[in-house]
Amino acid sequence: MPERILAKSFEDLEQPELVRWVMEGFRRTLIHYGCWFREVEYQFGIERASDVEFEAGDAALSIVMKRLASVLGFEVDGGIPKALKVMERDALLRLLDSICLNWLANDGVWFQSVEKRFGMDGAKRCNDTCWSRFSPYEALRIKQLLGLSATPGLEGLKTALGFRMYARINKQSIEDVDERSFIFRMEECRVQVARKRRGLADYACKSAGTVEYPFFASAVDSRIVTECVGCPPDEHPEEWYCAWKFTLPERAFE
């Protein structure tokens, strides 16, 4: 079989191949963005990295939207596609749900691809470490967007939990225990519900949860203590899949 002759420049590509390279450009941009965040987090810590990302992300999105608008012919207002600003509320909520579902799908395909090559233990190690970075970032970003104080207490944490990506795609609830603590329950988890429909056992997510929830809570308010009430592979009632108790210790009120 003769050797395939590769194109020597973008000008040599046919239209279908150019489309593929356009998509490749988006993909590499996402990877490079993530590499920057990871390295700044490694060099300076998650809080400083998040501060940098808040600034760099706003600037990057504005540049990207303006440049794409000039090529694709859509209007931009204040760095945001004008079509979003005039979209009806219900449509925006459906779009937000789709974005959150895509986020979860992205998490799933990474897990499965790592598992296929390195086994379940390798996938779980990578997954847990990812949560040690994403969970505090998500909390810090929510605090910034909502204008929460540095130490917003349990009420601030309740609010922040309601603005996570998970909050749009899972069913969750909060029950006050007393003035110093509350229990958060994940009543319906899309991952676990999908496994149940397929006749599979719960995914043992406790190792990830014991990273995810404490890191999120402490990023909202460093005084908050997190305790696992139950999380697979733990036994749990039909009413919920995992539950977490958040407490503001007595010394925080002194």
Rosetta constraint file for C-alpha pairs under 8 A:
AtomPair CA 7 CA 12 HARMONIC 5.56 0.50
AtomPair CA 7 CA 13 HARMONIC 6.51 0.50
AtomPair CA 8 CA 12 HARMONIC 6.66 0.50
AtomPair CA 9 CA 13 HARMONIC 7.36 0.50
AtomPair CA 10 CA 18 HARMONIC 7.41 0.50
AtomPair CA 13 CA 17 HARMONIC 5.80 0.50
AtomPair CA 13 CA 18 HARMONIC 6.01 0.50
AtomPair CA 14 CA 18 HARMONIC 6.22 0.50
AtomPair CA 15 CA 19 HARMONIC 6.31 0.50
AtomPair CA 16 CA 20 HARMONIC 6.58 0.50
AtomPair CA 17 CA 21 HARMONIC 6.41 0.50
AtomPair CA 18 CA 22 HARMONIC 6.17 0.50
AtomPair CA 19 CA 23 HARMONIC 6.44 0.50
AtomPair CA 20 CA 24 HARMONIC 6.15 0.50
AtomPair CA 21 CA 25 HARMONIC 6.15 0.50
AtomPair CA 22 CA 26 HARMONIC 6.79 0.50
AtomPair CA 23 CA 27 HARMONIC 6.37 0.50
AtomPair CA 24 CA 28 HARMONIC 6.17 0.50
AtomPair CA 25 CA 29 HARMONIC 6.15 0.50
AtomPair CA 26 CA 30 HARMONIC 6.38 0.50
AtomPair CA 27 CA 31 HARMONIC 6.41 0.50
AtomPair CA 28 CA 32 HARMONIC 6.01 0.50
AtomPair CA 29 CA 33 HARMONIC 6.05 0.50
AtomPair CA 30 CA 34 HARMONIC 6.25 0.50
AtomPair CA 31 CA 35 HARMONIC 6.16 0.50
AtomPair CA 32 CA 36 HARMONIC 6.28 0.50
AtomPair CA 33 CA 37 HARMONIC 6.46 0.50
AtomPair CA 34 CA 38 HARMONIC 6.08 0.50
AtomPair CA 35 CA 39 HARMONIC 6.16 0.50
AtomPair CA 36 CA 40 HARMONIC 6.17 0.50
AtomPair CA 37 CA 41 HARMONIC 6.01 0.50
AtomPair CA 37 CA 49 HARMONIC 6.47 0.50
AtomPair CA 37 CA 53 HARMONIC 7.05 0.50
AtomPair CA 38 CA 42 HARMONIC 6.14 0.50
AtomPair CA 39 CA 43 HARMONIC 6.10 0.50
AtomPair CA 40 CA 44 HARMONIC 5.78 0.50
AtomPair CA 40 CA 45 HARMONIC 7.18 0.50
AtomPair CA 40 CA 48 HARMONIC 7.95 0.50
AtomPair CA 40 CA 49 HARMONIC 5.38 0.50
AtomPair CA 41 CA 45 HARMONIC 4.54 0.50
AtomPair CA 41 CA 46 HARMONIC 4.90 0.50
AtomPair CA 41 CA 47 HARMONIC 7.88 0.50
AtomPair CA 41 CA 48 HARMONIC 7.21 0.50
AtomPair CA 41 CA 49 HARMONIC 4.87 0.50
AtomPair CA 41 CA 50 HARMONIC 7.86 0.50
AtomPair CA 42 CA 46 HARMONIC 7.75 0.50
AtomPair CA 44 CA 48 HARMONIC 6.02 0.50
AtomPair CA 44 CA 49 HARMONIC 6.52 0.50
AtomPair CA 45 CA 49 HARMONIC 6.07 0.50
AtomPair CA 46 CA 50 HARMONIC 5.95 0.50
AtomPair CA 46 CA 133 HARMONIC 7.02 0.50
AtomPair CA 46 CA 136 HARMONIC 7.46 0.50
AtomPair CA 46 CA 137 HARMONIC 7.10 0.50
AtomPair CA 47 CA 51 HARMONIC 6.27 0.50
AtomPair CA 47 CA 137 HARMONIC 7.64 0.50
AtomPair CA 47 CA 140 HARMONIC 7.64 0.50
AtomPair CA 48 CA 52 HARMONIC 6.26 0.50
AtomPair CA 49 CA 53 HARMONIC 6.11 0.50
AtomPair CA 50 CA 54 HARMONIC 6.11 0.50
AtomPair CA 50 CA 137 HARMONIC 6.16 0.50
AtomPair CA 50 CA 140 HARMONIC 7.23 0.50
AtomPair CA 50 CA 141 HARMONIC 7.56 0.50
AtomPair CA 51 CA 55 HARMONIC 6.78 0.50
AtomPair CA 52 CA 56 HARMONIC 6.02 0.50
AtomPair CA 53 CA 57 HARMONIC 5.27 0.50
AtomPair CA 54 CA 58 HARMONIC 6.34 0.50
AtomPair CA 54 CA 141 HARMONIC 7.65 0.50
AtomPair CA 55 CA 59 HARMONIC 6.41 0.50
AtomPair CA 56 CA 60 HARMONIC 5.93 0.50
AtomPair CA 57 CA 61 HARMONIC 6.00 0.50
AtomPair CA 58 CA 62 HARMONIC 6.23 0.50
AtomPair CA 59 CA 63 HARMONIC 6.31 0.50
AtomPair CA 60 CA 64 HARMONIC 6.07 0.50
AtomPair CA 61 CA 65 HARMONIC 5.96 0.50
AtomPair CA 61 CA 79 HARMONIC 7.09 0.50
AtomPair CA 62 CA 66 HARMONIC 6.11 0.50
AtomPair CA 62 CA 78 HARMONIC 7.85 0.50
AtomPair CA 62 CA 79 HARMONIC 4.49 0.50
AtomPair CA 62 CA 80 HARMONIC 7.27 0.50
AtomPair CA 63 CA 67 HARMONIC 6.16 0.50
AtomPair CA 63 CA 79 HARMONIC 7.68 0.50
AtomPair CA 64 CA 68 HARMONIC 6.06 0.50
AtomPair CA 65 CA 69 HARMONIC 5.87 0.50
AtomPair CA 65 CA 76 HARMONIC 7.06 0.50
AtomPair CA 65 CA 79 HARMONIC 6.28 0.50
AtomPair CA 65 CA 80 HARMONIC 6.86 0.50
AtomPair CA 65 CA 81 HARMONIC 7.10 0.50
AtomPair CA 66 CA 70 HARMONIC 6.40 0.50
AtomPair CA 66 CA 76 HARMONIC 6.59 0.50
AtomPair CA 66 CA 79 HARMONIC 6.77 0.50
AtomPair CA 67 CA 71 HARMONIC 6.70 0.50
AtomPair CA 68 CA 72 HARMONIC 5.81 0.50
AtomPair CA 68 CA 73 HARMONIC 7.84 0.50
AtomPair CA 69 CA 73 HARMONIC 5.17 0.50
AtomPair CA 69 CA 74 HARMONIC 4.86 0.50
AtomPair CA 69 CA 75 HARMONIC 6.13 0.50
AtomPair CA 69 CA 76 HARMONIC 6.72 0.50
AtomPair CA 70 CA 74 HARMONIC 7.27 0.50
AtomPair CA 74 CA 81 HARMONIC 7.08 0.50
AtomPair CA 74 CA 82 HARMONIC 7.68 0.50
AtomPair CA 75 CA 81 HARMONIC 5.87 0.50
AtomPair CA 75 CA 82 HARMONIC 5.43 0.50
AtomPair CA 75 CA 83 HARMONIC 7.45 0.50
AtomPair CA 76 CA 80 HARMONIC 5.34 0.50
AtomPair CA 76 CA 81 HARMONIC 4.38 0.50
AtomPair CA 76 CA 82 HARMONIC 5.09 0.50
AtomPair CA 77 CA 81 HARMONIC 6.16 0.50
AtomPair CA 77 CA 82 HARMONIC 5.47 0.50
AtomPair CA 80 CA 84 HARMONIC 7.35 0.50
AtomPair CA 80 CA 85 HARMONIC 7.70 0.50
AtomPair CA 81 CA 85 HARMONIC 7.09 0.50
AtomPair CA 82 CA 86 HARMONIC 6.52 0.50
AtomPair CA 83 CA 87 HARMONIC 6.07 0.50
AtomPair CA 84 CA 92 HARMONIC 7.50 0.50
AtomPair CA 87 CA 91 HARMONIC 6.47 0.50
AtomPair CA 87 CA 92 HARMONIC 6.41 0.50
AtomPair CA 88 CA 92 HARMONIC 6.29 0.50
AtomPair CA 89 CA 93 HARMONIC 6.28 0.50
AtomPair CA 90 CA 94 HARMONIC 6.29 0.50
AtomPair CA 91 CA 95 HARMONIC 6.13 0.50
AtomPair CA 92 CA 96 HARMONIC 6.06 0.50
AtomPair CA 93 CA 97 HARMONIC 6.16 0.50
AtomPair CA 94 CA 98 HARMONIC 6.28 0.50
AtomPair CA 95 CA 99 HARMONIC 6.24 0.50
AtomPair CA 96 CA 100 HARMONIC 6.21 0.50
AtomPair CA 96 CA 168 HARMONIC 7.87 0.50
AtomPair CA 97 CA 101 HARMONIC 6.12 0.50
AtomPair CA 97 CA 168 HARMONIC 5.98 0.50
AtomPair CA 97 CA 169 HARMONIC 6.74 0.50
AtomPair CA 98 CA 102 HARMONIC 6.07 0.50
AtomPair CA 99 CA 103 HARMONIC 6.22 0.50
AtomPair CA 100 CA 104 HARMONIC 6.38 0.50
AtomPair CA 100 CA 165 HARMONIC 5.50 0.50
AtomPair CA 100 CA 166 HARMONIC 7.19 0.50
AtomPair CA 100 CA 168 HARMONIC 6.81 0.50
AtomPair CA 100 CA 169 HARMONIC 6.89 0.50
AtomPair CA 101 CA 105 HARMONIC 6.11 0.50
AtomPair CA 101 CA 169 HARMONIC 6.82 0.50
AtomPair CA 102 CA 106 HARMONIC 6.00 0.50
AtomPair CA 103 CA 107 HARMONIC 6.37 0.50
AtomPair CA 103 CA 165 HARMONIC 7.87 0.50
AtomPair CA 104 CA 108 HARMONIC 6.24 0.50
AtomPair CA 105 CA 109 HARMONIC 6.16 0.50
AtomPair CA 106 CA 110 HARMONIC 6.33 0.50
AtomPair CA 107 CA 111 HARMONIC 6.30 0.50
AtomPair CA 108 CA 112 HARMONIC 6.14 0.50
AtomPair CA 109 CA 113 HARMONIC 5.97 0.50
AtomPair CA 110 CA 114 HARMONIC 6.16 0.50
AtomPair CA 111 CA 115 HARMONIC 6.02 0.50
AtomPair CA 111 CA 123 HARMONIC 5.64 0.50
AtomPair CA 111 CA 124 HARMONIC 7.75 0.50
AtomPair CA 111 CA 127 HARMONIC 6.91 0.50
AtomPair CA 112 CA 116 HARMONIC 6.05 0.50
AtomPair CA 112 CA 123 HARMONIC 7.53 0.50
AtomPair CA 113 CA 117 HARMONIC 6.63 0.50
AtomPair CA 114 CA 118 HARMONIC 5.78 0.50
AtomPair CA 114 CA 119 HARMONIC 7.10 0.50
AtomPair CA 114 CA 122 HARMONIC 7.05 0.50
AtomPair CA 114 CA 123 HARMONIC 5.30 0.50
AtomPair CA 115 CA 119 HARMONIC 4.33 0.50
AtomPair CA 115 CA 120 HARMONIC 5.06 0.50
AtomPair CA 115 CA 121 HARMONIC 7.75 0.50
AtomPair CA 115 CA 122 HARMONIC 6.55 0.50
AtomPair CA 115 CA 123 HARMONIC 4.93 0.50
AtomPair CA 118 CA 122 HARMONIC 5.35 0.50
AtomPair CA 118 CA 123 HARMONIC 6.89 0.50
AtomPair CA 119 CA 123 HARMONIC 6.37 0.50
AtomPair CA 120 CA 124 HARMONIC 6.07 0.50
AtomPair CA 121 CA 125 HARMONIC 6.17 0.50
AtomPair CA 122 CA 126 HARMONIC 6.33 0.50
AtomPair CA 123 CA 127 HARMONIC 5.98 0.50
AtomPair CA 124 CA 128 HARMONIC 5.97 0.50
AtomPair CA 124 CA 207 HARMONIC 7.93 0.50
AtomPair CA 124 CA 208 HARMONIC 7.63 0.50
AtomPair CA 125 CA 129 HARMONIC 6.27 0.50
AtomPair CA 126 CA 130 HARMONIC 6.14 0.50
AtomPair CA 127 CA 131 HARMONIC 6.40 0.50
AtomPair CA 127 CA 208 HARMONIC 6.89 0.50
AtomPair CA 128 CA 132 HARMONIC 6.49 0.50
AtomPair CA 128 CA 207 HARMONIC 6.74 0.50
AtomPair CA 128 CA 208 HARMONIC 4.67 0.50
AtomPair CA 128 CA 211 HARMONIC 6.57 0.50
AtomPair CA 128 CA 212 HARMONIC 7.75 0.50
AtomPair CA 129 CA 133 HARMONIC 6.88 0.50
AtomPair CA 130 CA 134 HARMONIC 6.05 0.50
AtomPair CA 131 CA 135 HARMONIC 5.29 0.50
AtomPair CA 131 CA 208 HARMONIC 6.85 0.50
AtomPair CA 131 CA 211 HARMONIC 6.47 0.50
AtomPair CA 131 CA 212 HARMONIC 5.33 0.50
AtomPair CA 132 CA 136 HARMONIC 6.98 0.50
AtomPair CA 132 CA 211 HARMONIC 5.87 0.50
AtomPair CA 132 CA 212 HARMONIC 6.27 0.50
AtomPair CA 132 CA 215 HARMONIC 6.53 0.50
AtomPair CA 133 CA 137 HARMONIC 6.30 0.50
AtomPair CA 134 CA 138 HARMONIC 5.96 0.50
AtomPair CA 135 CA 139 HARMONIC 6.33 0.50
AtomPair CA 135 CA 212 HARMONIC 5.54 0.50
AtomPair CA 135 CA 213 HARMONIC 7.47 0.50
AtomPair CA 135 CA 215 HARMONIC 6.10 0.50
AtomPair CA 135 CA 216 HARMONIC 5.08 0.50
AtomPair CA 136 CA 140 HARMONIC 6.06 0.50
AtomPair CA 136 CA 215 HARMONIC 5.49 0.50
AtomPair CA 136 CA 216 HARMONIC 4.83 0.50
AtomPair CA 136 CA 217 HARMONIC 7.98 0.50
AtomPair CA 136 CA 218 HARMONIC 7.81 0.50
AtomPair CA 136 CA 219 HARMONIC 5.30 0.50
AtomPair CA 136 CA 220 HARMONIC 7.95 0.50
AtomPair CA 137 CA 141 HARMONIC 6.02 0.50
AtomPair CA 137 CA 219 HARMONIC 8.00 0.50
AtomPair CA 138 CA 142 HARMONIC 6.11 0.50
AtomPair CA 138 CA 164 HARMONIC 7.14 0.50
AtomPair CA 138 CA 216 HARMONIC 7.48 0.50
AtomPair CA 139 CA 143 HARMONIC 6.20 0.50
AtomPair CA 139 CA 160 HARMONIC 6.79 0.50
AtomPair CA 139 CA 164 HARMONIC 7.93 0.50
AtomPair CA 139 CA 216 HARMONIC 5.55 0.50
AtomPair CA 139 CA 217 HARMONIC 7.61 0.50
AtomPair CA 139 CA 219 HARMONIC 5.91 0.50
AtomPair CA 139 CA 220 HARMONIC 5.79 0.50
AtomPair CA 140 CA 144 HARMONIC 6.26 0.50
AtomPair CA 140 CA 219 HARMONIC 6.22 0.50
AtomPair CA 140 CA 220 HARMONIC 6.60 0.50
AtomPair CA 141 CA 145 HARMONIC 6.16 0.50
AtomPair CA 142 CA 146 HARMONIC 6.02 0.50
AtomPair CA 142 CA 160 HARMONIC 6.29 0.50
AtomPair CA 142 CA 163 HARMONIC 6.90 0.50
AtomPair CA 142 CA 164 HARMONIC 7.77 0.50
AtomPair CA 143 CA 147 HARMONIC 5.71 0.50
AtomPair CA 143 CA 148 HARMONIC 4.90 0.50
AtomPair CA 143 CA 149 HARMONIC 7.42 0.50
AtomPair CA 143 CA 160 HARMONIC 7.12 0.50
AtomPair CA 143 CA 220 HARMONIC 6.97 0.50
AtomPair CA 144 CA 148 HARMONIC 6.56 0.50
AtomPair CA 148 CA 152 HARMONIC 6.28 0.50
AtomPair CA 148 CA 156 HARMONIC 6.93 0.50
AtomPair CA 150 CA 220 HARMONIC 7.44 0.50
AtomPair CA 150 CA 221 HARMONIC 6.77 0.50
AtomPair CA 151 CA 156 HARMONIC 7.97 0.50
AtomPair CA 151 CA 220 HARMONIC 6.92 0.50
AtomPair CA 151 CA 221 HARMONIC 4.78 0.50
AtomPair CA 151 CA 222 HARMONIC 7.28 0.50
AtomPair CA 151 CA 223 HARMONIC 7.87 0.50
AtomPair CA 152 CA 156 HARMONIC 4.60 0.50
AtomPair CA 152 CA 157 HARMONIC 7.17 0.50
AtomPair CA 152 CA 220 HARMONIC 7.19 0.50
AtomPair CA 152 CA 221 HARMONIC 6.33 0.50
AtomPair CA 153 CA 157 HARMONIC 6.44 0.50
AtomPair CA 153 CA 220 HARMONIC 7.93 0.50
AtomPair CA 153 CA 221 HARMONIC 6.10 0.50
AtomPair CA 153 CA 223 HARMONIC 7.93 0.50
AtomPair CA 153 CA 224 HARMONIC 7.41 0.50
AtomPair CA 153 CA 248 HARMONIC 7.17 0.50
AtomPair CA 154 CA 158 HARMONIC 6.15 0.50
AtomPair CA 154 CA 180 HARMONIC 7.69 0.50
AtomPair CA 154 CA 181 HARMONIC 7.32 0.50
AtomPair CA 154 CA 182 HARMONIC 7.92 0.50
AtomPair CA 154 CA 224 HARMONIC 7.65 0.50
AtomPair CA 154 CA 246 HARMONIC 7.67 0.50
AtomPair CA 154 CA 247 HARMONIC 7.58 0.50
AtomPair CA 154 CA 248 HARMONIC 6.91 0.50
AtomPair CA 155 CA 159 HARMONIC 6.30 0.50
AtomPair CA 156 CA 160 HARMONIC 6.13 0.50
AtomPair CA 156 CA 220 HARMONIC 7.29 0.50
AtomPair CA 157 CA 161 HARMONIC 6.08 0.50
AtomPair CA 157 CA 217 HARMONIC 6.59 0.50
AtomPair CA 157 CA 220 HARMONIC 6.18 0.50
AtomPair CA 157 CA 221 HARMONIC 7.56 0.50
AtomPair CA 158 CA 162 HARMONIC 6.60 0.50
AtomPair CA 158 CA 174 HARMONIC 7.74 0.50
AtomPair CA 159 CA 163 HARMONIC 6.85 0.50
AtomPair CA 160 CA 164 HARMONIC 6.74 0.50
AtomPair CA 160 CA 220 HARMONIC 7.62 0.50
AtomPair CA 161 CA 167 HARMONIC 7.16 0.50
AtomPair CA 162 CA 167 HARMONIC 5.55 0.50
AtomPair CA 163 CA 167 HARMONIC 6.15 0.50
AtomPair CA 164 CA 168 HARMONIC 7.58 0.50
AtomPair CA 165 CA 169 HARMONIC 7.39 0.50
AtomPair CA 166 CA 170 HARMONIC 5.67 0.50
AtomPair CA 167 CA 171 HARMONIC 6.98 0.50
AtomPair CA 167 CA 172 HARMONIC 7.10 0.50
AtomPair CA 169 CA 190 HARMONIC 7.17 0.50
AtomPair CA 170 CA 186 HARMONIC 7.28 0.50
AtomPair CA 170 CA 187 HARMONIC 7.63 0.50
AtomPair CA 170 CA 188 HARMONIC 5.48 0.50
AtomPair CA 170 CA 189 HARMONIC 5.21 0.50
AtomPair CA 170 CA 190 HARMONIC 6.15 0.50
AtomPair CA 171 CA 186 HARMONIC 6.22 0.50
AtomPair CA 171 CA 187 HARMONIC 5.39 0.50
AtomPair CA 171 CA 188 HARMONIC 4.81 0.50
AtomPair CA 171 CA 189 HARMONIC 6.88 0.50
AtomPair CA 172 CA 184 HARMONIC 7.29 0.50
AtomPair CA 172 CA 185 HARMONIC 5.58 0.50
AtomPair CA 172 CA 186 HARMONIC 4.50 0.50
AtomPair CA 172 CA 187 HARMONIC 5.21 0.50
AtomPair CA 172 CA 188 HARMONIC 6.82 0.50
AtomPair CA 173 CA 184 HARMONIC 5.86 0.50
AtomPair CA 173 CA 185 HARMONIC 5.28 0.50
AtomPair CA 173 CA 186 HARMONIC 6.68 0.50
AtomPair CA 173 CA 187 HARMONIC 7.01 0.50
AtomPair CA 174 CA 182 HARMONIC 6.80 0.50
AtomPair CA 174 CA 183 HARMONIC 5.70 0.50
AtomPair CA 174 CA 184 HARMONIC 4.61 0.50
AtomPair CA 174 CA 185 HARMONIC 6.33 0.50
AtomPair CA 175 CA 182 HARMONIC 5.57 0.50
AtomPair CA 175 CA 183 HARMONIC 5.22 0.50
AtomPair CA 175 CA 184 HARMONIC 6.59 0.50
AtomPair CA 176 CA 181 HARMONIC 6.41 0.50
AtomPair CA 176 CA 182 HARMONIC 4.20 0.50
AtomPair CA 176 CA 183 HARMONIC 6.34 0.50
AtomPair CA 177 CA 181 HARMONIC 5.49 0.50
AtomPair CA 177 CA 182 HARMONIC 4.89 0.50
AtomPair CA 177 CA 183 HARMONIC 6.84 0.50
AtomPair CA 178 CA 182 HARMONIC 6.88 0.50
AtomPair CA 180 CA 247 HARMONIC 5.63 0.50
AtomPair CA 180 CA 248 HARMONIC 5.25 0.50
AtomPair CA 180 CA 249 HARMONIC 6.86 0.50
AtomPair CA 180 CA 250 HARMONIC 7.50 0.50
AtomPair CA 181 CA 245 HARMONIC 6.91 0.50
AtomPair CA 181 CA 246 HARMONIC 5.43 0.50
AtomPair CA 181 CA 247 HARMONIC 4.20 0.50
AtomPair CA 181 CA 248 HARMONIC 6.25 0.50
AtomPair CA 182 CA 245 HARMONIC 5.76 0.50
AtomPair CA 182 CA 246 HARMONIC 5.57 0.50
AtomPair CA 182 CA 247 HARMONIC 6.78 0.50
AtomPair CA 183 CA 243 HARMONIC 6.69 0.50
AtomPair CA 183 CA 244 HARMONIC 5.52 0.50
AtomPair CA 183 CA 245 HARMONIC 4.35 0.50
AtomPair CA 183 CA 246 HARMONIC 6.32 0.50
AtomPair CA 184 CA 243 HARMONIC 5.53 0.50
AtomPair CA 184 CA 244 HARMONIC 5.19 0.50
AtomPair CA 184 CA 245 HARMONIC 6.30 0.50
AtomPair CA 184 CA 246 HARMONIC 7.76 0.50
AtomPair CA 185 CA 240 HARMONIC 6.30 0.50
AtomPair CA 185 CA 241 HARMONIC 7.51 0.50
AtomPair CA 185 CA 242 HARMONIC 5.88 0.50
AtomPair CA 185 CA 243 HARMONIC 4.27 0.50
AtomPair CA 185 CA 244 HARMONIC 6.50 0.50
AtomPair CA 186 CA 240 HARMONIC 5.64 0.50
AtomPair CA 186 CA 241 HARMONIC 5.78 0.50
AtomPair CA 186 CA 242 HARMONIC 5.40 0.50
AtomPair CA 186 CA 243 HARMONIC 6.25 0.50
AtomPair CA 187 CA 239 HARMONIC 5.88 0.50
AtomPair CA 187 CA 240 HARMONIC 3.91 0.50
AtomPair CA 187 CA 241 HARMONIC 5.89 0.50
AtomPair CA 187 CA 242 HARMONIC 7.44 0.50
AtomPair CA 188 CA 192 HARMONIC 7.78 0.50
AtomPair CA 188 CA 193 HARMONIC 6.89 0.50
AtomPair CA 188 CA 240 HARMONIC 6.49 0.50
AtomPair CA 188 CA 241 HARMONIC 6.85 0.50
AtomPair CA 189 CA 193 HARMONIC 5.87 0.50
AtomPair CA 189 CA 241 HARMONIC 7.04 0.50
AtomPair CA 190 CA 194 HARMONIC 5.97 0.50
AtomPair CA 191 CA 195 HARMONIC 6.39 0.50
AtomPair CA 192 CA 196 HARMONIC 6.15 0.50
AtomPair CA 192 CA 202 HARMONIC 5.84 0.50
AtomPair CA 192 CA 203 HARMONIC 6.58 0.50
AtomPair CA 192 CA 241 HARMONIC 7.77 0.50
AtomPair CA 193 CA 197 HARMONIC 6.28 0.50
AtomPair CA 194 CA 198 HARMONIC 6.51 0.50
AtomPair CA 195 CA 199 HARMONIC 6.36 0.50
AtomPair CA 195 CA 200 HARMONIC 5.03 0.50
AtomPair CA 195 CA 201 HARMONIC 6.76 0.50
AtomPair CA 195 CA 202 HARMONIC 6.72 0.50
AtomPair CA 195 CA 203 HARMONIC 7.75 0.50
AtomPair CA 196 CA 200 HARMONIC 5.42 0.50
AtomPair CA 196 CA 201 HARMONIC 6.67 0.50
AtomPair CA 196 CA 202 HARMONIC 7.17 0.50
AtomPair CA 202 CA 232 HARMONIC 6.32 0.50
AtomPair CA 202 CA 233 HARMONIC 6.90 0.50
AtomPair CA 203 CA 232 HARMONIC 6.55 0.50
AtomPair CA 203 CA 233 HARMONIC 7.17 0.50
AtomPair CA 204 CA 231 HARMONIC 7.65 0.50
AtomPair CA 204 CA 232 HARMONIC 4.67 0.50
AtomPair CA 204 CA 233 HARMONIC 4.68 0.50
AtomPair CA 205 CA 209 HARMONIC 6.13 0.50
AtomPair CA 205 CA 231 HARMONIC 6.83 0.50
AtomPair CA 205 CA 232 HARMONIC 5.72 0.50
AtomPair CA 205 CA 233 HARMONIC 7.17 0.50
AtomPair CA 206 CA 210 HARMONIC 5.98 0.50
AtomPair CA 206 CA 231 HARMONIC 5.23 0.50
AtomPair CA 206 CA 232 HARMONIC 5.69 0.50
AtomPair CA 206 CA 233 HARMONIC 6.86 0.50
AtomPair CA 207 CA 211 HARMONIC 6.83 0.50
AtomPair CA 208 CA 212 HARMONIC 5.94 0.50
AtomPair CA 209 CA 213 HARMONIC 5.77 0.50
AtomPair CA 209 CA 231 HARMONIC 7.61 0.50
AtomPair CA 210 CA 214 HARMONIC 6.44 0.50
AtomPair CA 210 CA 228 HARMONIC 7.17 0.50
AtomPair CA 211 CA 215 HARMONIC 5.99 0.50
AtomPair CA 212 CA 216 HARMONIC 6.09 0.50
AtomPair CA 213 CA 217 HARMONIC 6.04 0.50
AtomPair CA 213 CA 226 HARMONIC 7.10 0.50
AtomPair CA 213 CA 244 HARMONIC 7.78 0.50
AtomPair CA 214 CA 218 HARMONIC 5.98 0.50
AtomPair CA 214 CA 225 HARMONIC 7.20 0.50
AtomPair CA 214 CA 226 HARMONIC 5.30 0.50
AtomPair CA 214 CA 227 HARMONIC 7.98 0.50
AtomPair CA 215 CA 219 HARMONIC 6.09 0.50
AtomPair CA 216 CA 220 HARMONIC 6.40 0.50
AtomPair CA 217 CA 221 HARMONIC 6.20 0.50
AtomPair CA 217 CA 222 HARMONIC 7.30 0.50
AtomPair CA 217 CA 224 HARMONIC 6.31 0.50
AtomPair CA 217 CA 225 HARMONIC 7.63 0.50
AtomPair CA 217 CA 226 HARMONIC 7.20 0.50
AtomPair CA 217 CA 246 HARMONIC 7.85 0.50
AtomPair CA 218 CA 222 HARMONIC 4.14 0.50
AtomPair CA 218 CA 223 HARMONIC 6.67 0.50
AtomPair CA 218 CA 224 HARMONIC 5.85 0.50
AtomPair CA 218 CA 225 HARMONIC 7.45 0.50
AtomPair CA 223 CA 248 HARMONIC 6.31 0.50
AtomPair CA 223 CA 249 HARMONIC 7.35 0.50
AtomPair CA 223 CA 252 HARMONIC 6.79 0.50
AtomPair CA 224 CA 246 HARMONIC 6.49 0.50
AtomPair CA 224 CA 247 HARMONIC 5.58 0.50
AtomPair CA 224 CA 248 HARMONIC 4.85 0.50
AtomPair CA 224 CA 249 HARMONIC 7.14 0.50
AtomPair CA 225 CA 246 HARMONIC 5.72 0.50
AtomPair CA 225 CA 247 HARMONIC 5.17 0.50
AtomPair CA 225 CA 248 HARMONIC 6.36 0.50
AtomPair CA 225 CA 249 HARMONIC 7.38 0.50
AtomPair CA 226 CA 244 HARMONIC 6.87 0.50
AtomPair CA 226 CA 245 HARMONIC 5.80 0.50
AtomPair CA 226 CA 246 HARMONIC 4.76 0.50
AtomPair CA 226 CA 247 HARMONIC 6.55 0.50
AtomPair CA 227 CA 244 HARMONIC 5.75 0.50
AtomPair CA 227 CA 245 HARMONIC 5.03 0.50
AtomPair CA 227 CA 246 HARMONIC 6.45 0.50
AtomPair CA 228 CA 243 HARMONIC 6.46 0.50
AtomPair CA 228 CA 244 HARMONIC 4.73 0.50
AtomPair CA 228 CA 245 HARMONIC 6.31 0.50
AtomPair CA 229 CA 242 HARMONIC 7.41 0.50
AtomPair CA 229 CA 243 HARMONIC 5.19 0.50
AtomPair CA 229 CA 244 HARMONIC 5.17 0.50
AtomPair CA 229 CA 245 HARMONIC 6.41 0.50
AtomPair CA 230 CA 234 HARMONIC 5.83 0.50
AtomPair CA 230 CA 235 HARMONIC 7.23 0.50
AtomPair CA 230 CA 236 HARMONIC 6.59 0.50
AtomPair CA 230 CA 241 HARMONIC 7.84 0.50
AtomPair CA 230 CA 242 HARMONIC 5.33 0.50
AtomPair CA 230 CA 243 HARMONIC 5.38 0.50
AtomPair CA 230 CA 244 HARMONIC 7.11 0.50
AtomPair CA 231 CA 235 HARMONIC 7.50 0.50
AtomPair CA 231 CA 236 HARMONIC 7.28 0.50
AtomPair CA 231 CA 241 HARMONIC 6.39 0.50
AtomPair CA 231 CA 242 HARMONIC 4.32 0.50
AtomPair CA 231 CA 243 HARMONIC 6.56 0.50
AtomPair CA 232 CA 236 HARMONIC 7.59 0.50
AtomPair CA 232 CA 241 HARMONIC 7.10 0.50
AtomPair CA 232 CA 242 HARMONIC 6.97 0.50
AtomPair CA 236 CA 240 HARMONIC 6.84 0.50
AtomPair CA 236 CA 241 HARMONIC 6.25 0.50
AtomPair CA 236 CA 242 HARMONIC 7.34 0.50
AtomPair CA 237 CA 241 HARMONIC 7.41 0.50
AtomPair CA 248 CA 252 HARMONIC 6.48 0.50
AtomPair CA 249 CA 253 HARMONIC 7.62 0.50
AtomPair CA 250 CA 254 HARMONIC 7.12 0.50
